[in-house]
Amino acid sequence: MKKIIVTGGYGFIGSNLVKYFLKKNYFVINIDKLSYSSNRYNLIDVSKKKNYIFIKSDIGNKKKILKVLRKYKPSIIFNLAAETHVDRSIDGPKAFIDNNINSTYNLLEALRFYNKFSHKKIKLIHVSTDEVYGDIFNKKLRANEKFQYHPSSPYSASKASSDHLVKAYNRTYNLPAIISNCSNNYGPNQNPEKLIPKIIFNILNNLPIPIYGKGINSREWLHVEDHCRALEILSIKGRIGENYNIGSGINLTNINLIKIIIKMMKKKCKNKAITHFVKDRPGHDLRYAINSTKIRNTLNWKPKINLTNGLLKTIDWYLQNKDYFKNLKGNKHKLRLGLNT
């Protein structure tokens, strides 16, 4: 049974990845420090499986991580432990520097030390974001893997920094690592501080749906299940030292996405959807768009879930799992963040 580690396994993408690999009979070790965005509800149905272990730890705890590596000897680490919300990074950038840069450094150091004395090296799949490329103003352009990094927010800058660290450790220390840069994910288990679950949560709770600025900011959307498949393919066939963009190629403006979900929700519940325009986020990038030709052509991956079916599946999951919201930590997902400039 192949042993892997998923860091941040109680988060949105992490929990979906844990369940994905458990279904494929991997032995999965979930390392999570249980921050505000971690939700135990995400893995409530797998917590007692024989091929699953949870270890509470910050990836910045180098000694503890090294101890885990020595004990379980995994073949791959999927690093999804990160602070991810742009608005929160505007209000409090320090947590993003600490967790996304310094903790990544300590994880890399633990891996470097382990691999130095091990006959079988552990491979790292470092999960990053399309936001490192920054604003893609030209609507005819999509950023490929050779595109220059232009991060705009403390969040994207911290992720860009962690990408550079991973690249440096690959080149300097021959650490076997691959970086993925994915577009906006959506699906089950996502904290309602993010746009799609926020729309659903606010409708269910008769709260107004905030639209930043004029609502014309454009994002590329990918269902988390397609992302999980891509990460597995990278771990098997990806080339060490390379970056791979993972995206659907489908962009929508925020206001159009909100209209689509409102229309879908009208058929699912009686609650009335209310929208209102709010002050825009400082430094709000207008458009993210990536070119994922590389992973499609060289590794034979492509998304299987179209946006309409994916959104319907997502809405149904939240309607059937209302206890998810009861397990959220704090109430900041109800508040407007990202204005503390």
C-alpha positions in Angstrom: 0.0 0.0 0.0 1.6 3.3 -1.1 2.1 5.8 1.7 1.6 9.5 1.1 1.3 12.6 3.3 -1.2 15.3 2.7 -0.5 18.5 4.6 -3.5 20.7 5.3 -5.7 17.7 5.0 -8.6 19.1 7.0 -8.8 22.1 4.6 -10.8 22.4 1.4 -8.6 20.9 -1.3 -6.6 18.8 1.2 -9.7 17.0 2.5 -10.9 16.2 -1.0 -7.4 14.9 -1.9 -7.3 12.7 1.3 -10.7 11.1 0.3 -9.6 10.8 -3.3 -6.5 8.8 -2.4 -8.2 6.7 0.3 -10.7 5.5 -2.4 -7.6 4.4 -4.4 -6.4 2.4 -1.4 -3.4 4.6 -0.6 -2.3 4.8 3.0 -2.8 8.5 3.8 -1.2 10.5 6.6 -3.0 13.8 7.1 -0.9 16.5 8.8 -2.9 19.6 9.8 -2.4 22.1 12.6 -6.2 22.6 12.8 -6.3 26.4 12.1 -9.6 28.3 11.6 -10.0 27.0 8.0 -9.6 23.3 9.1 -12.9 21.6 9.6 -13.1 18.1 11.1 -16.5 17.6 9.4 -14.6 17.4 6.1 -13.2 13.9 7.0 -15.8 12.7 9.5 -16.6 9.7 7.2 -13.0 8.5 6.9 -11.5 9.1 10.3 -11.7 5.5 11.3 -10.4 3.9 8.1 -7.4 1.6 8.6 -5.5 3.3 5.8 -5.8 6.8 7.3 -3.9 8.6 10.1 -4.2 12.1 11.4 -1.3 13.9 13.0 -1.8 17.3 14.5 1.2 19.5 13.6 2.3 22.6 11.9 4.6 21.9 8.9 6.9 24.5 10.4 7.7 22.1 13.3 10.7 20.6 11.6 11.6 18.1 14.3 8.0 16.7 14.4 7.8 16.5 10.6 11.1 14.7 10.5 10.0 12.2 13.1 6.8 11.5 11.0 9.0 11.0 7.9 11.2 8.5 9.6 8.4 6.6 11.2 6.1 6.2 8.1 8.6 6.6 5.2 6.1 8.0 2.7 6.9 8.1 -1.0 5.2 11.5 -1.7 4.2 14.6 0.2 1.4 16.8 -1.2 1.9 20.2 0.4 -1.5 22.0 0.7 -0.9 23.5 4.2 -1.2 27.3 3.6 -3.1 30.5 4.4 -5.2 31.1 1.4 -7.6 34.0 1.7 -6.6 37.2 -0.1 -8.8 39.4 2.1 -7.3 38.0 5.3 -3.8 38.6 3.9 -4.7 42.3 3.4 -5.8 42.6 7.0 -3.0 40.5 8.5 -0.1 39.6 6.2 2.2 38.3 9.0 0.3 35.0 9.2 0.8 34.5 5.5 4.6 35.1 5.8 4.8 32.8 8.7 2.8 29.9 7.3 3.4 30.1 3.6 7.1 31.0 3.6 8.7 30.2 6.9 6.7 26.9 7.4 7.4 25.8 3.8 11.1 26.5 4.5 11.0 24.2 7.6 9.2 21.5 5.6 11.9 21.7 2.9 14.6 21.4 5.5 13.0 18.3 7.1 12.7 16.8 3.6 16.3 17.7 2.7 17.7 16.2 5.9 15.6 13.0 5.5 16.5 12.5 1.8 20.2 13.0 2.5 20.3 9.8 4.6 17.6 7.8 2.9 18.1 5.4 -0.1 14.6 6.2 -1.3 13.9 9.9 -1.6 10.5 11.4 -0.8 9.0 13.4 -3.7 7.3 16.8 -3.0 4.2 18.0 -4.9 4.0 21.7 -3.8 0.5 23.0 -4.5 0.4 26.7 -5.5 -1.9 29.1 -7.3 -2.5 31.0 -10.5 -2.4 34.2 -8.5 1.4 34.2 -8.6 1.2 35.3 -12.2 -0.8 38.4 -11.2 -3.3 40.4 -13.3 -3.6 39.1 -17.0 -5.1 42.3 -18.5 -4.9 41.1 -22.2 -8.1 39.0 -22.7 -6.3 37.1 -25.5 -3.5 36.0 -23.2 -3.3 33.1 -20.7 -0.2 32.7 -18.5 1.9 29.6 -19.2 4.5 28.1 -17.0 7.2 30.4 -18.3 5.2 33.5 -17.5 6.9 35.9 -15.1 5.6 36.1 -11.6 3.7 39.3 -10.7 1.9 38.8 -7.4 -0.3 41.6 -6.2 -1.5 40.6 -2.7 0.4 39.5 0.4 -1.2 36.1 -0.1 0.0 35.7 -3.7 3.4 37.1 -2.8 3.8 34.6 0.0 2.9 31.7 -2.4 5.3 33.0 -5.1 8.0 33.1 -2.4 7.3 29.5 -1.4 7.4 28.5 -5.1 10.8 30.1 -5.4 12.0 28.3 -2.3 10.9 24.9 -3.7 12.6 25.6 -7.0 15.8 26.6 -5.2 15.8 23.4 -3.1 15.3 21.3 -6.2 18.2 22.9 -8.0 20.6 23.4 -5.1 19.9 20.2 -3.0 18.5 18.0 -5.8 15.3 17.7 -3.8 12.7 15.9 -6.0 9.9 18.5 -6.3 7.1 19.5 -8.7 5.1 22.7 -8.4 1.4 22.9 -9.5 -0.2 26.3 -10.2 -4.0 25.8 -10.2 -6.9 28.1 -11.0 -9.8 28.8 -8.6 -11.2 25.6 -7.1 -14.7 25.0 -6.1 -16.6 22.0 -4.7 -17.6 20.4 -1.3 -15.9 21.3 2.0 -14.9 24.9 1.0 -15.0 27.6 3.7 -17.7 30.2 3.0 -15.1 33.0 3.1 -14.6 32.0 -0.5 -16.9 33.2 -3.2 -19.0 30.2 -4.3 -19.7 28.8 -0.8 -20.3 32.4 0.4 -23.0 32.8 -2.2 -24.7 29.5 -1.2 -24.2 30.2 2.6 -25.7 33.7 2.3 -28.7 32.6 0.4 -29.4 29.8 2.9 -29.1 32.3 5.8 -31.0 35.2 4.2 -27.8 37.3 4.1 -27.0 39.8 1.2 -24.4 38.6 -1.3 -21.6 41.1 -1.5 -20.3 42.0 -5.0 -16.9 43.7 -4.9 -16.5 46.8 -7.0 -18.5 46.4 -10.2 -18.3 42.6 -10.2 -16.3 42.5 -13.5 -13.3 40.7 -12.0 -12.8 37.5 -14.0 -11.7 34.1 -12.6 -11.0 30.6 -14.1 -12.9 27.9 -12.3 -12.0 24.2 -11.8 -13.8 21.5 -9.8 -11.7 20.2 -7.0 -12.2 16.6 -8.2 -10.5 17.5 -11.4 -7.7 19.1 -9.4 -7.2 15.9 -7.4 -6.9 13.8 -10.5 -4.3 16.2 -11.9 -2.2 16.0 -8.6 -2.2 12.2 -8.8 -1.0 12.3 -12.4 1.7 14.8 -11.5 2.9 12.5 -8.7 3.2 9.6 -11.1 4.2 11.1 -14.4 5.2 14.7 -13.7 8.8 15.7 -14.4 10.9 16.6 -11.4 11.8 20.3 -11.2 8.9 21.4 -13.4 5.9 23.6 -12.9 2.5 22.6 -14.2 -0.5 24.9 -14.6 -3.9 23.2 -13.8 -7.0 24.9 -15.2 -10.3 24.6 -17.0 -9.7 27.4 -19.5 -13.2 28.7 -18.6 -13.4 32.2 -17.1 -16.4 34.0 -15.7 -16.9 37.5 -14.2 -17.9 37.4 -10.5 -21.2 39.0 -11.3 -22.1 36.5 -14.0 -21.1 33.6 -11.6 -23.3 35.0 -8.9 -26.3 35.3 -11.3 -25.8 31.6 -12.4 -25.7 30.3 -8.8 -28.7 32.4 -7.8 -30.7 31.0 -10.7 -29.7 27.4 -9.7 -30.5 28.1 -6.0 -34.0 29.3 -6.9 -34.8 25.8 -8.0 -33.4 24.3 -4.8 -34.7 26.5 -2.0 -37.3 29.2 -1.3 -34.9 31.7 0.2 -34.7 35.0 -1.7 -31.3 36.0 -3.0 -30.2 39.6 -2.3 -27.1 41.2 -3.8 -25.4 44.4 -3.0 -22.3 46.1 -4.3 -19.5 46.8 -1.8 -16.2 48.7 -1.7 -13.7 46.8 -3.8 -10.7 45.0 -2.4 -7.4 47.0 -2.4 -5.2 45.9 -5.3 -7.9 43.6 -6.7 -6.6 41.8 -9.8 -9.0 42.1 -12.7 -8.3 38.8 -14.4 -6.6 35.5 -13.7 -6.2 33.1 -16.6 -3.7 30.3 -17.1 -2.6 28.1 -20.1 -2.8 24.5 -19.0 -1.6 23.1 -22.4 1.5 21.5 -20.9 -0.3 19.1 -18.5 -2.9 18.3 -21.1 -0.4 17.5 -23.8 2.4 15.9 -21.9 0.5 14.1 -19.1 -2.8 13.5 -20.9 -4.9 15.3 -18.2 -8.0 17.3 -18.9 -11.0 18.4 -16.7 -14.0 16.1 -16.8 -16.6 18.1 -14.8 -18.1 21.0 -16.7 -19.0 24.1 -14.8 -22.8 23.7 -14.8 -22.7 20.1 -13.5 -20.0 21.0 -11.0 -21.9 23.9 -9.6 -25.1 21.8 -9.3 -23.1 19.1 -7.5 -21.6 21.7 -5.2 -24.9 23.3 -4.3 -26.4 19.9 -3.6 -23.5 19.0 -1.3 -24.0 22.1 0.9 -27.8 21.6 1.0 -27.2 18.0 2.1 -24.4 18.9 4.6 -25.7 21.9 6.6 -23.8 20.5 9.6 -20.7 21.6 7.8 -21.5 25.2 8.6 -22.1 24.4 12.2 -18.5 23.1 12.5 -16.9 26.4 11.2 -14.5 28.1 13.6 -15.4 31.7 14.4 -17.7 34.0 12.4 -15.3 36.0 10.2 -16.8 34.3 7.1 -19.8 36.4 7.8 -17.8 39.7 7.9 -16.3 41.8 5.2 -12.5 41.5 5.4 -9.7 43.0 3.4 -10.2 46.7 4.0 -7.6 47.3 6.6 -5.2 49.4 4.6 
